[in-house]
Amino acid sequence: MRSLVLLCLTTFIQACASLNSVSVTPIPANRANEVSAQSQRWIIFGFNFDNDYADQVAKDVGRKCPDGKVTGILTKDETYMYFLAFVMKRQVVATGYCLKAGAVASTAATKKSRRVNSVDEAVEEDGVQ
């Protein structure tokens, strides 16, 4: 009897986690001000009627950087399954770096942008023979 209870208990407390997708934007040189936000939703029996919780993450990250631009954003979409996958938790996490308006302008001003038309032209520009 005790082993049956133990078997049932271990079956129901099992959990599984999976990472569904990850995306990264270019990471800036100035990584002093990190901002992060997350949102989650509990789902019973796989019935999820909307994904509004994911939209909230973008708004939260933007609110944490009101005077600048968020760059170097890492987003993760995670799923946690509990109780034989009858109960799931979907979680979206976004982390990035807030560049203040002055830092964004100075970074853009220091970059030289020039169109390279061929590989040979790019090699000449780098000074490689």
C-alpha positions in Angstrom: 0.0 0.0 0.0 2.8 2.4 0.9 4.5 1.8 -2.4 1.3 2.4 -4.3 0.9 5.8 -2.5 4.5 6.6 -3.3 4.0 5.7 -6.9 0.9 7.9 -7.2 2.6 10.8 -5.4 5.7 10.7 -7.7 3.5 10.5 -10.8 1.5 13.6 -9.8 4.4 15.8 -8.6 6.4 15.3 -11.8 7.3 18.4 -13.8 8.9 19.1 -17.1 10.3 22.3 -18.5 10.9 23.3 -22.1 12.3 26.3 -23.9 10.2 26.9 -27.0 12.0 29.8 -28.6 14.8 32.3 -28.0 15.6 35.4 -29.9 18.4 37.9 -29.5 18.9 41.3 -31.1 22.4 42.9 -31.5 24.0 43.5 -28.1 25.3 47.1 -27.6 28.8 48.0 -26.4 27.3 50.0 -23.5 25.6 47.4 -21.2 25.4 49.4 -18.0 21.6 49.6 -17.6 19.9 46.2 -17.9 16.1 46.1 -18.0 14.0 43.0 -17.7 10.3 42.0 -17.6 8.4 38.7 -17.5 4.8 37.6 -17.7 3.2 34.2 -17.2 -0.1 32.4 -17.5 -1.4 29.2 -15.9 -3.2 26.9 -18.3 -5.5 24.0 -17.3 -6.0 21.0 -19.6 -4.3 22.9 -22.4 -7.0 25.5 -22.9 -5.4 28.8 -23.6 -7.8 31.3 -25.1 -5.4 34.3 -25.7 -1.8 35.3 -25.6 -2.3 38.8 -24.1 0.2 38.0 -21.3 3.0 38.0 -23.9 2.1 41.4 -25.2 2.5 42.8 -21.7 6.2 42.0 -21.6 7.0 44.4 -24.4 5.1 47.2 -22.7 6.8 46.5 -19.4 10.3 46.7 -20.9 9.4 49.9 -22.7 8.2 51.5 -19.4 11.5 50.6 -17.7 13.3 52.7 -20.3 11.2 55.8 -20.9 13.9 58.2 -22.1 15.8 55.9 -24.4 15.8 52.8 -26.5 16.0 49.1 -25.5 18.6 47.1 -27.5 20.2 43.8 -27.1 16.9 42.1 -26.3 16.9 38.5 -25.3 13.4 36.9 -25.3 12.6 33.4 -24.0 9.3 31.6 -24.3 9.2 28.8 -21.7 6.7 26.1 -20.9 6.5 24.3 -17.5 4.2 21.2 -17.3 2.9 19.8 -14.0 0.6 17.0 -13.0 0.9 14.8 -16.1 0.7 17.9 -18.3 -2.8 18.7 -17.1 -1.5 22.0 -15.7 0.9 24.2 -17.6 2.6 27.5 -17.0 3.6 29.5 -20.0 6.2 32.2 -19.3 7.7 34.9 -21.5 10.9 36.7 -20.3 12.6 39.6 -22.0 15.9 41.2 -21.0 17.6 44.1 -22.7 19.8 47.1 -22.3 18.4 50.7 -22.0 20.4 53.2 -23.9 19.5 56.8 -23.0 18.6 59.2 -25.9 22.0 60.9 -25.8 23.9 57.6 -25.9 21.8 56.4 -28.9 22.5 59.6 -30.8 26.2 59.5 -30.1 26.5 55.8 -31.1 24.7 56.5 -34.4 26.9 59.6 -35.1 30.2 57.7 -34.6 29.3 54.9 -37.0 30.4 55.3 -40.5 27.8 53.8 -42.9 28.9 53.2 -46.4 27.6 50.7 -48.9 30.0 48.0 -50.0 29.3 46.8 -53.5 31.7 43.9 -53.7 33.9 41.6 -51.6 37.0 43.1 -53.2 35.9 46.6 -52.1 35.4 45.4 -48.5 38.8 43.8 -48.5 40.5 47.0 -49.7 38.6 49.0 -47.0 39.9 46.6 -44.3 43.5 46.8 -45.6 43.7 43.1 -46.1 45.5 41.8 -49.3 
